[in-house]
């Protein structure tokens, strides 16, 4: 997802401030209009804090600690409770197509090492999947309980949720507008200096220098999910990727290689982007439209699919 036009008129608020860095296993980019450089420093630090709390590849993260203590309540940060609660709701919204308890099957497929550091993830002994409804989030006691035999992997929703919170907090702190993009999970809030909309390009996966379309978006979120980035050879010799279909416990084979979803926030866009990847192009686009969302998908055969709701966002 590429910002096409995020620059305001210099006479009004000056040039936008930007920073790029790597976090949560991917490239991150923040743009603010009408802000100060220290705001970018704070925003980057917050994203790194979220990674430290939520990554399954970090031994001391809230998620790793909770996974190891499956069956017992453990104290975690309130932000961890919030993102897990949103993930549980996402599972319900998608009738189980989005599920953060698929980690055991992801490990079975061979995704056992960090793509960044190449270090192995902390070991978990979980075997159960499909247990999102049994996760206990207790805000009053600040505790999280992972079901016995299960393990959590926030994956993409951690990126989307973090982008939402950081963008909203930047505007609350006084910037005119903020764009936060963490690995394709993108949130925009406020206005881009001049006008009321942000212009975002959806990259063509076969030719990243070009765009399949341009979106015109006010405050909201966009997320892209696909099978072309994190790939490897599974233990059985088959080609594998990180998107596991809860109905088969195998890498999804719905027929889409990539899908981009537009929603009111990046976490919701991420949830439904993952759910869309379980379906073929026509059914995925129909599902998004029925949920009041918009999307664009590219099939394994290169065919482009658009939801009937996408036109209202295209510039």
Secondary structure, DSSP 8 states (H G I E B T S, - for coil): -EEEE----HHHH-S-EEEEEEETTEEEEEEEES--HHHHHHHHHHHHHHHHHH-TTSTTSHHHHHHHTTTSEEE--HHHHHHHHHHHHHHHHTTTSS-TT-HHHHHHTT--B-TTT--B---------S-GGG-EEETTTTEEE--TT-----THHHHHHHHHHHHHHHHHTT-SEEEEEETTEEEEEE--SSSS-EEEEEEETTEEEEEEEEEEESSEEEEEEESSSSEEE-TTSSEEES-EETTTTEE--SSEEEEEEEESSHHHHHHHHHHHTTS-HHHHHHHHHHTT-EEEEEETTS-EEE-TTGGGGB-
